[in-house]
Amino acid sequence: VNGLVYECNGSLDELADCVARACIVLQERNVPFNVLIADCGRRVFLFPQCFAEKQALGQVDQGILDTQVNP
């Protein structure tokens, strides 16, 4: 999965609960992620960070790590 988009069709509380559950699952599985909130909170993007996972497994070229940039 490259990313998930959650959109509010009802209450913002329901959207927040849904996104929170997804974040909790990722945290429990030790998957780093980023959250981007847009449209006054009515749209939320959730991006699992595969770069951090590959870095932890030693699958990233040293040249990329030397740039100290996390894509």
A tleap script that builds the chain and sets N, CA, C and O, in Angstrom:
source leaprc.protein.ff14SB
mol = sequence {
  NVAL ASN GLY LEU VAL TYR GLU CYS ASN GLY
  SER LEU ASP GLU LEU ALA ASP CYS VAL ALA
  ARG ALA CYS ILE VAL LEU GLN GLU ARG ASN
  VAL PRO PHE ASN VAL LEU ILE ALA ASP CYS
  GLY ARG ARG VAL PHE LEU PHE PRO GLN CYS
  PHE ALA GLU LYS GLN ALA LEU GLY GLN VAL
  ASP GLN GLY ILE LEU ASP THR GLN VAL ASN
  CPRO
}
set mol.1.N position { 0.848 -1.177 0.000 }
set mol.1.CA position { 0.000 0.000 0.000 }
set mol.1.C position { 0.890 1.235 0.000 }
set mol.1.O position { 1.769 1.363 0.852 }
set mol.2.N position { 0.672 2.145 -0.945 }
set mol.2.CA position { 1.417 3.395 -0.986 }
set mol.2.C position { 0.849 4.427 -0.030 }
set mol.2.O position { 1.593 5.238 0.521 }
set mol.3.N position { -0.445 4.406 0.170 }
set mol.3.CA position { -1.077 5.362 1.068 }
set mol.3.C position { -2.573 5.153 1.103 }
set mol.3.O position { -3.148 4.499 0.234 }
set mol.4.N position { -3.192 5.717 2.119 }
set mol.4.CA position { -4.642 5.635 2.276 }
set mol.4.C position { -5.194 7.047 2.386 }
set mol.4.O position { -4.551 7.930 2.955 }
set mol.5.N position { -6.382 7.257 1.842 }
set mol.5.CA position { -7.058 8.545 1.950 }
set mol.5.C position { -8.387 8.318 2.652 }
set mol.5.O position { -9.190 7.485 2.231 }
set mol.6.N position { -8.610 9.059 3.714 }
set mol.6.CA position { -9.871 9.017 4.444 }
set mol.6.C position { -10.583 10.340 4.205 }
set mol.6.O position { -9.985 11.406 4.355 }
set mol.7.N position { -11.858 10.277 3.835 }
set mol.7.CA position { -12.640 11.490 3.616 }
set mol.7.C position { -13.864 11.480 4.511 }
set mol.7.O position { -14.460 10.433 4.765 }
set mol.8.N position { -14.225 12.647 4.979 }
set mol.8.CA position { -15.347 12.789 5.900 }
set mol.8.C position { -16.653 12.915 5.123 }
set mol.8.O position { -16.830 13.849 4.342 }
set mol.9.N position { -17.565 11.969 5.342 }
set mol.9.CA position { -18.904 12.056 4.772 }
set mol.9.C position { -19.946 12.269 5.856 }
set mol.9.O position { -21.137 12.399 5.576 }
set mol.10.N position { -19.486 12.303 7.082 }
set mol.10.CA position { -20.392 12.468 8.214 }
set mol.10.C position { -19.735 13.377 9.228 }
set mol.10.O position { -19.403 14.525 8.934 }
set mol.11.N position { -19.552 12.852 10.421 }
set mol.11.CA position { -18.963 13.668 11.478 }
set mol.11.C position { -17.441 13.525 11.478 }
set mol.11.O position { -16.896 12.485 11.109 }
set mol.12.N position { -16.787 14.574 11.892 }
set mol.12.CA position { -15.329 14.549 12.005 }
set mol.12.C position { -14.874 13.569 13.080 }
set mol.12.O position { -13.783 13.008 12.987 }
set mol.13.N position { -15.699 13.360 14.095 }
set mol.13.CA position { -15.369 12.393 15.145 }
set mol.13.C position { -15.263 10.981 14.580 }
set mol.13.O position { -14.367 10.228 14.962 }
set mol.14.N position { -16.168 10.614 13.673 }
set mol.14.CA position { -16.115 9.291 13.047 }
set mol.14.C position { -14.858 9.140 12.206 }
set mol.14.O position { -14.215 8.091 12.222 }
set mol.15.N position { -14.509 10.188 11.471 }
set mol.15.CA position { -13.286 10.169 10.670 }
set mol.15.C position { -12.068 10.010 11.566 }
set mol.15.O position { -11.181 9.208 11.276 }
set mol.16.N position { -12.022 10.768 12.651 }
set mol.16.CA position { -10.897 10.699 13.577 }
set mol.16.C position { -10.775 9.306 14.187 }
set mol.16.O position { -9.665 8.791 14.326 }
set mol.17.N position { -11.891 8.692 14.553 }
set mol.17.CA position { -11.865 7.335 15.117 }
set mol.17.C position { -11.325 6.322 14.119 }
set mol.17.O position { -10.535 5.447 14.475 }
set mol.18.N position { -11.749 6.442 12.883 }
set mol.18.CA position { -11.312 5.512 11.845 }
set mol.18.C position { -9.812 5.646 11.591 }
set mol.18.O position { -9.102 4.643 11.521 }
set mol.19.N position { -9.330 6.874 11.452 }
set mol.19.CA position { -7.907 7.106 11.227 }
set mol.19.C position { -7.098 6.648 12.444 }
set mol.19.O position { -6.028 6.058 12.291 }
set mol.20.N position { -7.597 6.914 13.631 }
set mol.20.CA position { -6.896 6.509 14.852 }
set mol.20.C position { -6.744 4.993 14.918 }
set mol.20.O position { -5.685 4.493 15.297 }
set mol.21.N position { -7.787 4.262 14.556 }
set mol.21.CA position { -7.692 2.795 14.562 }
set mol.21.C position { -6.626 2.305 13.590 }
set mol.21.O position { -5.873 1.383 13.904 }
set mol.22.N position { -6.561 2.916 12.414 }
set mol.22.CA position { -5.544 2.524 11.429 }
set mol.22.C position { -4.143 2.833 11.953 }
set mol.22.O position { -3.225 2.031 11.779 }
set mol.23.N position { -3.977 3.990 12.591 }
set mol.23.CA position { -2.674 4.364 13.150 }
set mol.23.C position { -2.255 3.406 14.265 }
set mol.23.O position { -1.082 3.046 14.370 }
set mol.24.N position { -3.195 3.003 15.081 }
set mol.24.CA position { -2.907 2.070 16.176 }
set mol.24.C position { -2.433 0.729 15.617 }
set mol.24.O position { -1.487 0.138 16.138 }
set mol.25.N position { -3.085 0.252 14.564 }
set mol.25.CA position { -2.669 -1.014 13.945 }
set mol.25.C position { -1.240 -0.900 13.423 }
set mol.25.O position { -0.429 -1.804 13.625 }
set mol.26.N position { -0.933 0.208 12.754 }
set mol.26.CA position { 0.424 0.396 12.239 }
set mol.26.C position { 1.437 0.458 13.380 }
set mol.26.O position { 2.517 -0.125 13.284 }
set mol.27.N position { 1.095 1.157 14.451 }
set mol.27.CA position { 1.995 1.239 15.600 }
set mol.27.C position { 2.214 -0.134 16.224 }
set mol.27.O position { 3.341 -0.479 16.579 }
set mol.28.N position { 1.153 -0.917 16.360 }
set mol.28.CA position { 1.271 -2.254 16.948 }
set mol.28.C position { 2.153 -3.164 16.100 }
set mol.28.O position { 2.807 -4.070 16.616 }
set mol.29.N position { 2.165 -2.909 14.787 }
set mol.29.CA position { 2.987 -3.713 13.877 }
set mol.29.C position { 4.365 -3.093 13.650 }
set mol.29.O position { 5.155 -3.573 12.837 }
set mol.30.N position { 4.631 -2.020 14.385 }
set mol.30.CA position { 5.928 -1.344 14.314 }
set mol.30.C position { 6.218 -0.792 12.920 }
set mol.30.O position { 7.357 -0.845 12.455 }
set mol.31.N position { 5.198 -0.265 12.258 }
set mol.31.CA position { 5.332 0.320 10.929 }
set mol.31.C position { 5.299 1.837 11.075 }
set mol.31.O position { 4.284 2.391 11.498 }
set mol.32.N position { 6.398 2.522 10.731 }
set mol.32.CA position { 6.370 3.985 10.804 }
set mol.32.C position { 5.447 4.551 9.714 }
set mol.32.O position { 5.284 3.955 8.650 }
set mol.33.N position { 4.854 5.700 10.000 }
set mol.33.CA position { 3.911 6.286 9.049 }
set mol.33.C position { 3.861 7.799 9.227 }
set mol.33.O position { 4.290 8.340 10.246 }
set mol.34.N position { 3.327 8.461 8.213 }
set mol.34.CA position { 3.077 9.905 8.270 }
set mol.34.C position { 1.592 10.137 8.053 }
set mol.34.O position { 0.926 9.372 7.355 }
set mol.35.N position { 1.085 11.195 8.654 }
set mol.35.CA position { -0.311 11.583 8.502 }
set mol.35.C position { -0.346 13.024 8.005 }
set mol.35.O position { 0.309 13.903 8.564 }
set mol.36.N position { -1.114 13.249 6.954 }
set mol.36.CA position { -1.303 14.590 6.413 }
set mol.36.C position { -2.782 14.916 6.499 }
set mol.36.O position { -3.617 14.174 5.982 }
set mol.37.N position { -3.106 16.014 7.148 }
set mol.37.CA position { -4.495 16.425 7.326 }
set mol.37.C position { -4.762 17.605 6.409 }
set mol.37.O position { -4.024 18.590 6.423 }
set mol.38.N position { -5.830 17.504 5.603 }
set mol.38.CA position { -6.136 18.544 4.619 }
set mol.38.C position { -7.614 18.921 4.689 }
set mol.38.O position { -8.405 18.278 5.379 }
set mol.39.N position { -7.955 19.952 3.977 }
set mol.39.CA position { -9.353 20.407 3.850 }
set mol.39.C position { -10.028 20.593 5.198 }
set mol.39.O position { -11.133 20.101 5.426 }
set mol.40.N position { -9.358 21.305 6.085 }
set mol.40.CA position { -9.890 21.599 7.422 }
set mol.40.C position { -10.235 20.330 8.198 }
set mol.40.O position { -11.178 20.312 8.990 }
set mol.41.N position { -9.465 19.274 7.963 }
set mol.41.CA position { -9.667 18.031 8.685 }
set mol.41.C position { -10.639 17.075 8.029 }
set mol.41.O position { -10.879 15.992 8.563 }
set mol.42.N position { -11.200 17.434 6.902 }
set mol.42.CA position { -12.181 16.575 6.240 }
set mol.42.C position { -11.550 15.511 5.346 }
set mol.42.O position { -12.235 14.604 4.873 }
set mol.43.N position { -10.240 15.624 5.117 }
set mol.43.CA position { -9.520 14.621 4.330 }
set mol.43.C position { -8.201 14.341 5.031 }
set mol.43.O position { -7.463 15.262 5.378 }
set mol.44.N position { -7.909 13.057 5.236 }
set mol.44.CA position { -6.688 12.649 5.935 }
set mol.44.C position { -5.958 11.626 5.068 }
set mol.44.O position { -6.547 10.645 4.615 }
set mol.45.N position { -4.678 11.867 4.849 }
set mol.45.CA position { -3.821 10.956 4.093 }
set mol.45.C position { -2.919 10.231 5.087 }
set mol.45.O position { -2.311 10.859 5.954 }
set mol.46.N position { -2.835 8.924 4.960 }
set mol.46.CA position { -2.008 8.095 5.839 }
set mol.46.C position { -1.009 7.342 4.963 }
set mol.46.O position { -1.398 6.549 4.105 }
set mol.47.N position { 0.286 7.597 5.189 }
set mol.47.CA position { 1.344 7.017 4.370 }
set mol.47.C position { 2.261 6.134 5.212 }
set mol.47.O position { 3.033 6.649 6.021 }
set mol.48.N position { 2.190 4.817 5.036 }
set mol.48.CA position { 3.184 3.960 5.687 }
set mol.48.C position { 4.562 4.278 5.107 }
set mol.48.O position { 4.687 4.518 3.906 }
set mol.49.N position { 5.592 4.281 5.946 }
set mol.49.CA position { 6.944 4.633 5.509 }
set mol.49.C position { 7.750 3.382 5.204 }
set mol.49.O position { 8.337 2.781 6.104 }
set mol.50.N position { 7.779 2.991 3.947 }
set mol.50.CA position { 8.537 1.800 3.570 }
set mol.50.C position { 10.038 2.082 3.591 }
set mol.50.O position { 10.828 1.151 3.748 }
set mol.51.N position { 10.454 3.353 3.437 }
set mol.51.CA position { 11.874 3.677 3.458 }
set mol.51.C position { 12.485 3.327 4.810 }
set mol.51.O position { 13.564 2.737 4.868 }
set mol.52.N position { 11.811 3.680 5.884 }
set mol.52.CA position { 12.326 3.396 7.225 }
set mol.52.C position { 12.427 1.883 7.454 }
set mol.52.O position { 13.375 1.406 8.078 }
set mol.53.N position { 11.455 1.146 6.951 }
set mol.53.CA position { 11.479 -0.307 7.099 }
set mol.53.C position { 12.658 -0.898 6.324 }
set mol.53.O position { 13.379 -1.751 6.842 }
set mol.54.N position { 12.851 -0.444 5.086 }
set mol.54.CA position { 13.974 -0.938 4.284 }
set mol.54.C position { 15.306 -0.529 4.902 }
set mol.54.O position { 16.277 -1.285 4.854 }
set mol.55.N position { 15.350 0.661 5.478 }
set mol.55.CA position { 16.573 1.124 6.142 }
set mol.55.C position { 16.898 0.217 7.333 }
set mol.55.O position { 18.053 -0.161 7.530 }
set mol.56.N position { 15.899 -0.125 8.110 }
set mol.56.CA position { 16.113 -0.979 9.278 }
set mol.56.C position { 16.570 -2.378 8.876 }
set mol.56.O position { 17.300 -3.035 9.617 }
set mol.57.N position { 16.139 -2.828 7.705 }
set mol.57.CA position { 16.522 -4.159 7.224 }
set mol.57.C position { 17.853 -4.144 6.472 }
set mol.57.O position { 18.329 -5.189 6.027 }
set mol.58.N position { 18.455 -2.955 6.329 }
set mol.58.CA position { 19.734 -2.836 5.632 }
set mol.58.C position { 19.617 -2.951 4.127 }
set mol.58.O position { 20.571 -3.356 3.463 }
set mol.59.N position { 18.450 -2.598 3.569 }
set mol.59.CA position { 18.201 -2.740 2.141 }
set mol.59.C position { 18.360 -1.433 1.373 }
set mol.59.O position { 18.004 -1.368 0.196 }
set mol.60.N position { 18.890 -0.386 2.016 }
set mol.60.CA position { 19.052 0.913 1.362 }
set mol.60.C position { 20.534 1.121 1.069 }
set mol.60.O position { 21.388 0.900 1.928 }
set mol.61.N position { 20.824 1.552 -0.158 }
set mol.61.CA position { 22.197 1.804 -0.568 }
set mol.61.C position { 22.851 2.856 0.332 }
set mol.61.O position { 22.223 3.853 0.689 }
set mol.62.N position { 24.105 2.626 0.691 }
set mol.62.CA position { 24.817 3.539 1.593 }
set mol.62.C position { 24.898 4.964 1.025 }
set mol.62.O position { 24.887 5.933 1.784 }
set mol.63.N position { 24.980 5.090 -0.294 }
set mol.63.CA position { 25.020 6.415 -0.913 }
set mol.63.C position { 23.783 7.244 -0.612 }
set mol.63.O position { 23.863 8.460 -0.432 }
set mol.64.N position { 22.644 6.579 -0.559 }
set mol.64.CA position { 21.393 7.273 -0.229 }
set mol.64.C position { 21.393 7.653 1.255 }
set mol.64.O position { 20.979 8.752 1.626 }
set mol.65.N position { 21.859 6.741 2.084 }
set mol.65.CA position { 21.911 7.044 3.529 }
set mol.65.C position { 22.862 8.202 3.815 }
set mol.65.O position { 22.606 9.001 4.715 }
set mol.66.N position { 23.958 8.302 3.061 }
set mol.66.CA position { 24.928 9.367 3.270 }
set mol.66.C position { 24.353 10.755 3.002 }
set mol.66.O position { 24.875 11.746 3.513 }
set mol.67.N position { 23.274 10.843 2.200 }
set mol.67.CA position { 22.663 12.147 1.941 }
set mol.67.C position { 21.880 12.661 3.143 }
set mol.67.O position { 21.570 13.850 3.224 }
set mol.68.N position { 21.561 11.767 4.078 }
set mol.68.CA position { 20.799 12.089 5.293 }
set mol.68.C position { 19.435 12.692 4.971 }
set mol.68.O position { 18.912 13.512 5.725 }
set mol.69.N position { 18.871 12.274 3.844 }
set mol.69.CA position { 17.533 12.702 3.430 }
set mol.69.C position { 16.624 11.495 3.479 }
set mol.69.O position { 16.938 10.450 2.908 }
set mol.70.N position { 15.507 11.632 4.152 }
set mol.70.CA position { 14.524 10.561 4.216 }
set mol.70.C position { 13.443 10.840 3.185 }
set mol.70.O position { 12.586 11.699 3.389 }
set mol.71.N position { 13.486 10.097 2.057 }
set mol.71.CA position { 12.491 10.360 1.020 }
set mol.71.C position { 11.138 9.899 1.471 }
set mol.71.O position { 10.162 10.034 0.733 }
savepdb mol mol.pdb
quit
